[in-house]
Each structure stands twice: as structure tokens, then as C-alpha cells.
Amino acid sequence: MITNKNKNIKRLLAFSLLFPLSSLLFESCSGLMDTDSELVEFQEDNRLQSPTDSVYSVMGIIYKLQAIADRTVLLGELRSDLSTTTASASSDLKALTQFKVDAQNAYNRVSDYYAVINNCNYFLKNVNKDLVKNDRKVFESEYAAVKAYRAWTYLQLALVYGSVPLVTEPLLTEEASKTAMAQAPKGITDICNFFIDDIKPYVDTKLPFYGQINDLNSQKFFIPVRALLGDLCLWAGRYQEAAQYYHDYLSLRTDPIPTGRSKASWADASTKEFRRATNTFTFGVGGSECLCYIPMESSEFYGVKSELVNIFNSTDVNLQFAQVMPTKRLRQLSAVPNYCVAYTKVDQSVDTIYAPKENLLKSEYVGDLRFGTIYDSDVRSSSRFNRVSNEIQTIDKFNSSGVTIYRTNMVYLRYAEALNRAGYPQSAFAVLKYGLYPDIVAKQIDSVEVAAAGTLIAFDVDNFTALNTQGVHSRGCGNAECDTLYRLPQPLTPLESRADTVAYQQPLVENMIIDEMALEGMFEGYRFYDLMRVALRRGDASYLADPVSQRNGTVDGELRTLLMDQKNWYLPLP
């Protein structure tokens, strides 16, 4: 176990072990993969033969992941329709929102990704993965974890840059780097298909656990292989497989993951006052909703410290000048849904009422409550000579201890997306409105779809119940299961075949899922890629271009034209 006392020493040891493979900027390598020829000559000393070496090496890879953690959120968020920059934002952040990123932009450092990858490649090449002691493969857990880190990092690379060189061998010289980076790049589909095969053998391998590190659960430092396989299959268009991997990850008998019952709600809805709203969310890395995260340092002295709190919030560090704010488009999306309250009348019958959409204490309370309960703003009086901003903003989604990669309800929404595209729109919609558990499967999904979906929607009767499961829509809209206005799309007249009905429902249910992803995942860095995935799937650039160009409430024609060209969705390789 790595304790608080010796954590930093071990971090430095891990860094020194992997440092020969880190990024040290050689212009001749085009900034893609950089090595230091004076250091790599000592590579023979870096043999991974003991458990201690293995632990240090894995921690060294985590150290490298810290460099891309904030960026993963910012690149997915600031190029979407949900967030934009304030006047106080850095020029590099503003360039992200304007799609004017150049090679000098601080968020366009492809070498940081390849530093992670090269460290992974070195570990996988040199670790003695077949070493057995006490009838156990000593490095099996670490080997699986590093495979997952490499696959996840390559997925991020492909999403950010479109197509990139696929390198699976460690590069220890400048010449090797040049050769590797000169090969034909691979696109998202090819990258995903390669790594599906690469990590599939480790789907049941137990990941490492190094105890508590600075009061953080190290078990959540590691990427769950099944969830990652779901993502890779989703991007590759292998929807049946994606749905199965997500389902199996969420429903694993030894570690089931129900949605939970956390939600944003009107504290006084029972009195029909609708004055005060609150939530029971646990977004932080220590909360039950967080499934996996990249741990960050408490001080820059020890490594990379997350700046997301200071970028999205008014803090003492930034003199209260937040750099990112919600868009009008997000406010419009949040205001559309209805908040439904079910209550029992004197005669024990159940009735429903809907929250009003005007004359509320906060404009952010209109419609879905997730936005209004995690976002707050205020204008305070101050002297015009004061250096501190009088406009205060709080977005309660960030934690300086780590950057979340997987969160429960976002995984459920991807599961719904995969189910829908696999041909099961009723099941996908049930994830939104009711949550999937045996009673709901029996009541809300017809027998034909139940039989066809089979194990994709089979959940343990003890582990998944109404007590621990709800529709994701209920997290912001009250008793969604009772909302008669929120329903599965149906054609106006019966269609000729069931296949025709499914084909009619799929794009409409998909739109509902993508909207739900926006309201559930706002500010977390998913939105741009969610829009991109559907736009690519449908062959329709406007699916991305339209909402992003309307982020300020009206169409930005120049931005829309820019985004109708798919090549502008990606950052330029430096």
C-alpha cells in the first residue's frame, strides 16, 4: 500500500523509471513523439521484473495521464453548444470555442498523448507478464490496466485529431520516432477495431488496487475494461456488442451498478410552492457516481494540478473571474422538459402535477432541475477600483482531487444509445423514463423485443429494483415514470412492419438520448463528441454544426459553414 507519507517519493521513482520515454520536444519529430537520445541509452537498466517495478511504472503512466486530464474535458466542452468562454478567458481557451486552434495553442500538444502511449508500450514490451508466484501471475492486473490506458488514450487521440499514427512498439530513438510517425494514420473506426481485439482478452482480469493514496481510492484509478469496450464498439458502429459490454459491466453479479436514486428536486413540491430546489448528486471523485478518474496532485510541486475548478468557477485563485460560462443554448435545452410530481391524494389515488415555468426564484429552475441546482451566479456590489470580479459563478461539478472518466448515469446513457441502435428502442427509452430492472422489463417492453434483446436487458431481480433504480430523466425532471407527456415516439398511423416502426423510432429516441446526455453530462466534456458520433453515424454534419453554431441563441452563419466541413471538427496536428 502506498501511504500519504511516501507517496511523493514513489511518484518521483515512478517518474524516473519512465522518464526515458517521456516527451522532451524534438522539432525534427514534428512534435508527435519525442525522445531524448542521451537518456534512452540507459534503457537496458529499466527491466520490469519485480512487483515494485510494476507498481512504480503504472504510477508513472498515471503521472503522464495527468497532463491530458483537464484537456479531455475542455476539448469536449468548449467546442460544444453548452459552454462558451467569458471575456476573462485565456486566448487559448477562446481559440477552442472559435475553432481557431493553431500549433502553439496550449491545448494542442499531441506529444502529451504519445508520452502516455509510449510509456504503455514500454511497459507492455518489457514486463514479464507470464511470471508466476504462488500460483498467480504477478503482473496480470497491471498488464490489463496498462492495455486499457493505451486503448483509452488512443480513443481520445482519434476523437481530437481524427486520424493518427498507430504505434504499439516503444520508441526509444529519434530515428524510430520519425519512422513510426511517417506511417499512414488510422481513423476512429480502425483505432477502435484494433483496440477492441487488443483488450478483449482482459475483460475478466481483476484490475490493481494499491489501497488509499492521499485518501483516494486507487481502485478507481483504473479504467474498467468492459465499459471501455462498450465505448470502442459504440464508436465503431458495433452496437449489439456495445450494448452487451455496457450491460455486463453494469450488471456484474459480484459488483452491480444500479443507477441509484440521486436527483435534483423541488424541496417543497408537496406543498405546490416550488420555491427551493436542491440535489443529492455526488459528482466528486469520492462519490458513489464516479466509477473511474485520473487522480490529480494537490500541488504543482508534485505533478499536474487540475485547473478545472478555477476555469469554471469564481475562486480566490482567479480573483473571481471564471473563464467558462453556460450558453443560451444550454439554458434553452434545460427549459424544454417538464418537471413532474406524483402525489397520493386522500383517496389513495395517484395524481400528477407539473412545476410552473415562470415566476420562479431562478431562471435556471425552469424545466429540468439539473442545471439550476449545480449552477449558481450572483452579482455583488463592489468598488470600480476593485481588482476582484463582482460577477460570481459556481458550477458544482468539479473536484481538484481528480478528473472523472466514467460516471454511472453517463454509462447508462451510452448503454441506451447502443440498445437503440442495435434495434431495441423500447429498452433504450426505458433507460430514460423508468430505469431497467426486471419489473420494468416485464411491464414496459413488449414480448417480441424482450425475446430479441435477450441478455442485453436481463438484470438480477435482487440487485436491480425500484429501490435503487430510476430513469435517468428523473434525475432532473421528477417522477418521469408518471409523466404522460414524456413518451416513446409512435408513428401517427401503424406502419407495415415492426422493422418499419423500429426504423421510425430509432432516430427520434436517439435525439432524446443525446438531449439527455447534454442535461446529465453538461460541463463534463462529453457533448462535442456525442454530437460528433451521431453526425458521423448519420452522415449529416448539420447534426453537429447546427447546435454548436446556435450556442448563443441565434445562428452564427460563419461558424456553421466552418463546421459543415468535417475536417474542421479536429485539431490540426502540430
N, C-alpha and C positions, 0 to 999 in steps of 0.2 A: 504494500500500500504506500502511495506517495503522500506524505503528510504535508501540512502547511509549512512546517519548519524547513523541509528540504526540497520543496517544490522548485524553487528558482534555481538551485544548484543543478537539479536533474534536468530542468529545462535547458540550461546552458550546455550540459553534457550532450543532450539530445541534439542541440543546435550544432555543436562542434562536430558530432559524428556525421551529420548530414550536410554540413556546410560545403564540402567539396562539390556538391551537386546543386547548390543554390544559385540564384540569379545574380550575376555580378556585371551585367551590361557590357557586352561587346558589340559595337556598332556593326562589325562585319557579319554578325549573326542575325542582322535585321531585327534585333530585339525580341526574337521569338524564343530562342533557347540559348542561354548564355552560361558559359562555364569559365573557370579560371584555370589556365593551364599550369600555373605554379602550384595549385592545390591538388589537382586531380592526380598528380604523380604519386600521391600517398594513398591512392585508392586501395592498394593491397592491404593496408592496415585496417580497413573497415570491413571486417568479416563479421557477419551476424550469426554467431554460434551459441550464444547464451541467452537465457530469458531476459537478463538485464539489458543486453544489447538490443533485444527486440522491443522492450518497453521504451527505452530511450529513443529508438528510431521512430516508433509510432508517435511518440510525443513530439518529435521533431517534425513529422508530417503535419500534425495538428498546428504546430507553430507556423508552418507555411500556409495552412488554410486560413489563418487569421488575416493574412494580407488581402484575401478576396472576400471575406465575410461581409463587411459593410457594402462593398461594391455589388454583391449579389442582390442585395435589397434595393440599392439606389438605381441600378441599371434597369431593374424590372419595374420600379415605381415611378421614377421621374420621366420616363418616356411613355407612360400610360396616360389615360384620361382622368385619373383620380387625384393626382398630385401635381403641383407646379411649384416653382421657386418664388421666393419673396425678393424684394429689392435688396435684401441683405445677403443673399446667397452669393457664394463664390462664383467666379466666371466659369469654372469647370462644371459646377452643378447646373448653371444656366445653359451651358452648351448641351448638356444631356437633354434637357426639356425641349431645346430648339433643334435637336438632331444635327448639331454642328460640331461634332466631336472630331478633333484632329489628333495627330500623333503625340502631341505634347500634353494632352489632357491627362490629369492625374488618375482618371478612372479608366484610361485606355492603356493598360500595361499588361499585355498578353504574356509577358515573361513571368509574371507572378503565378499564372495558371500552370505554365510549364515547369515552374520550380516545384510545385506540388507534384505534378506528374512525374518529373524526373526523379524526385525522391522516392515516389512509389515504385517506379521502375527499378531503381537501385535495390530497394528492399526486396521486391519480388524476385529479382535475379539472384540475390546473394544470401537470402535467408535459407537456412537448412529446414525446409518445410516438412521433410519426412523424418526429422529427428523424433524418436520416441523415448519417453522416460515414464516409468510406472504405468505402462500400457496406455499412454496418452501422447498424442502428437503435440509436442511442446509449443510449436508456433502456429498451430491451426487457427486459433482465434484471430491472432494478429494478421495472418495471411489473408483471411477473409475480409477483415476490416480494411486493409490497405487496398485490396481489389475493389472494394466498394468506394473508397475515397477516390481512386483513379477514375472509375466509371462516372461518379457524380461530377468530378471536376471536368471531365471531357464533355459531359452533357452541358454544363454551364458554358464552356468554351464554344460549343456549337451554337447554343442559343444566342450568345453575344456576337459572335463573328460569322456565323452562317456556315462556313466550311473552314476546316483547319487540318494541318498535317496530323496523321495518326501515328504516334511514336510509342512503342511498347518496350523498347530496349533502353537502358540507361545510357545517356550521352555524356562522355567524360572528357571529350576533347572538342576543340573548336571545329576541327575538320569534320568530326562525326555529326556535330550540330548542323553544320551547313548542308551536309548530305541529307540528313533527315528532314530538314525544313524545306528542302527543294522538291520533295516528293509531291505528287498530286494531292490536294486537300480532299478531305471527306466531308460530306454534308451531314445534316442532322440524322437522317434515316440510316445512313451507313454507320455512323457512330453508334447509334442506338442498337442496331442489329449486332454489331460486333460485341458490344459490352453485355448484351443480353446473354449471349453464349459464354462470355468470359466469366460472369459472376453467377450464372445459374447453378453451377455445381456447389455453391456455398450457401444456398438458400436455407439450409437447416443448420449451418455451422453457428455455434454459440459465439457471440462477439465478446471482446475483452471487457473486463471490469477491474479497474485499478483502485477501487474504493473512493473515498471522498478526497477531492483535490481542491483545496481552498473552499471547502464547504459546498462544492459542486459534485453532483453525482456523475462520475466518469462513465457510467454505463450509457449515458445519453450523449457522449461524445461521438458515438459510432453510428454510422448510417445503417438503418435496417435494410437488409438486402431485399426482402420481399417488397417493401414499399418502393425501393429504387427500381426494381424490376418492373413494377407497375408503371412508374413514370417512363421508363425507357420504352416499354411496349405501347404506352399511350401515344408517345411522340412518333413511334414507328408505325402507327396505324394497326397494331396487333391488339384489337380491342378485347376480344374474348380472353386472351392471355392476361392483358392488363387487369381486367375485372377479376380474374381468378387470383392474381397475385395480391391485389388490394384486399379482396375478401379474405384470403388465407392469412394475410398479415393482421387484419383487424379481428378475426375470429379465432385465432390460435387458442386452442383449449387451455394451454398452460399459461397464457398471458393475453386474455381477451381485452379488446379495446372498444368498449361501447362509446357512444357519443358523449355520454354524461348529460346532466340536466342544467348546466350553466346557461344563463341567458341574461339579456337586458330586459328590464320590465318596469312597468309603472308601479311604484311603491304603493300608490293609493288608488289603483284601478277598481278595487272592490267597492269603493265609495263613489266611483264615477267622477272623481275630481280631476285626475290626470294632470297633476301639478309637478310631481317629483319622480324622476326616473333614475334607476340605478342598475348595476350589473353585478354578476358573480363570476366574471371571467378570471382565468388565471393564465394570462399570456406569457408571463415571465418564465425563464429557463428552469425555475424551481417548481413551477406549477404543473398540475396534472395534465394540462392540454399539450404541453411541449413534449414531443417524442424524441427529438434529436436536435442538437445545436452545436455550433462551433464555440468553444469556450474562449473568452477574451480576457486580456490582462486588466488588472486594476490600475496599473500604472504603465506608462510608455517605457519606463526603465526596464521592465521585464519582457516587453514584446509589443504587440499591437493592441491598442485600446480602442474599443468601439466608439465611434463618434455619432452613432445614430441618435442617441438621446439628445445631444447638443444640436444636431442638424434639424430634427423635427420639433424640438421643444424650446421654449424660452428658459434659459438657465443662467446661473451666475457666470458660467464659463463664457457664454456668448453675449453677455450683457443684455440678456432677454431678447436678443434678435434671432428668432427662429429663421431657418433658411428655406424651409419647405412648408407649404400650406395646402389644404384641400381645395379642389377646384369646384367651380359651379356645377360641372358635370356630375361630380360625386354627390353633391347636395341634391341634384335632380334625381339621380338614381335612388338615393336613400328615401326621398319623399314619396316615391311612387307606391310602395307596398302599403297594405293596411295592417294596423295593429289590432288583433282580435282578442277579446277577452271572453272566456266561457265562465259562466257563473250558475250556481244552482239556486233556483227560485224556491219559494216557500213550499210549493207542492212537489219539490224534489226534481222537477224537470230542469233540463239544462237549456239555457238561453245564451245568446252571444250579443255582445255589443262591440262597436268599433271605436277606437280612440279618435278624437277630433283631429283635424289637420289645420286648424287655425286657432289663434288666440292662446298659443302655448307659451310657456315661460322662455323657451329657447327655440329658435327656428330649426335647430338641428334635431329636435324631438319629433318633427313631422315624419310620419310613416314608420320606417324601420328604426329601432332604437339603438342599434349597434353603433352607428356613427355618433349620435348625440351623447352616449354615455362613455365613450372613450376620448371624445374631443371636447375641449373647452377653450374659450377665448375671452379675453377681457381687455378693456382699455382703461388704464389708470391715469389719474391726473399727475402731471409732473412738470417741472420747470423746463422751459425750452433750451436751457443750458445743460440739462442733464444728459450724460453720455449713455444712460441706460434707456432702452426702449420702454415706452409706456403701453405697447401692444403685447399682451401676454398670451402665449399659446401653449396648450398641453395636449399631447397625444399619448394616451396611456397604453402603449403597445411595446415599448422598448425596455430593454434591461441591459445595463452595461456589462453584466457578467457573461453574456453570450448572445449569439445571433441564431435564432431558430431556423432550422432547415425543414423539419417536419412537425406539423401540428395536427391534432386529431381530426378536427372538423374539416380542415382542408384536404386531408387524405380521403375522408368520406365523400367530398365533392368530386374529387378525381375518380373515385370509385363509381359514383353516379354517372359521370361523363363516359366512362368506359362501358358501363352497363347499357347506357342509352345507345351508344354507337355499335355495341355488339348485338343490338336488336331487342332490348328489353326496356322500353320507355316507361312502362308501368312501375317496374322496380326502381328505375332511376328517379322517377318522380316521388316514389315512396320515401327515398332517402331525404328528399327536400321537405315533404309535408309531414311524414309520420315517424321516420326512422325505421330501419329494417330490423325486425325481430319476429319470432315465429307467429305470434298472433296477428301482426300486421300482414305478413306474407299470406296468411290464410284468408284474411278479410279483404285486402285491398288489391291483390294481384290475381288475375284470373288463372284458372287451372292450366290453360294452354301455355301461358308464359311461365308459370311455376315449373311445369314439366320441362319446358325447353331450357330454362335457366339452370335448373338442377342445383348443383353445389355452389353456384355463384351467389345464391341468395339463401343458403341454408345456414342458420345460426342456432347455436346451442340454446335450448329452452331455459336453462338456469342462468347462463351468463348474459343473455340479452333479453331484457324485459322492459315494460313500460316504466319501471322504476329507475332505469339507468340509460334509457334511450329516448331520443326525441328527433323530430325532423330538424334539419339544420336551419330551415326558415324560422322555426320557433325561437331560435337564439336572438332574433331581433323583432319578431312580429307576434309574440304572444302565443296563444293557443292555435297554431296554424292548422292543427288537425281538425279544428271546428270551423275554420274559415271557408265558407262556401264560395267565396269569390276567388280563392286560390285553388285551382283545379287543373287536372290533366287535360291538355288540349284535345278536343274532339272535332272531327270534321262535321260540317253543318248537316250533311246527309251521309248515310252509310256508304262506304266505298266497296268496291267489288270484292276485295280480298283482305285478309288480315295483313298481308305484306304491304298492301297499299296504305292501310291505316298506320302501320308502323312507320312507313316512309314519310307519311304526312306528319306524324308526331315527333319524329327524331329531331329535325332542326328546331322545332318550337320548344321542345323540352331542353335541348342544348342551349338555346338562348336563355331559358330560365336558370339553368345551372351556371352559366357564365355570369349572369347578373348576381346570382347568389354568391359566387366566388368573389365578386367585387365587394359586396357588402360584408362578407365574412373575412376576406383577406386584405382589405384596404390598408395601405401603408406598409405592408409586409413584403412587397417586391414581386408579387405573382402576376399582377394584372396584365402587363405588356405581353408576357409570354402566353397567358391564357388567350388573349385576343389573337396573338400570332398563330397559336396552334390551330384554332378554328379557321382562321383566314387561310392558312395553308391547306387544311383539310378540305375546305370548300372551294379552293381555287379562287377566292374572292378577296382581293386586297382591301376592298372597301370595309370589310368587317373590322379591320384594324384602323384603317385610315379615317373612317367617319367619326367614331367616338373620340379618338385622340385629337383630331382637328377641331372637335367641338368642346374641348375641355374647359374653355372659358365661356361657354353658354351659346356662342354663335360659331358658325363655320369659319375657320381660318383657311381660306382657299389655297394659299401658298403652301401651307403645311400639308393639306390634304393631297395636293398634287405631288408633293415630295414623297408621301407615304404610299401613294398608289404604285410606286416603283419599289418592288420588294427588296432590291439591293440596299435601299436606304434604311431598312429595319436593323441593319447590322453595323457594328462599329468597324471602322477601317483598321486593318492590321498595320501596326506602326512599322 
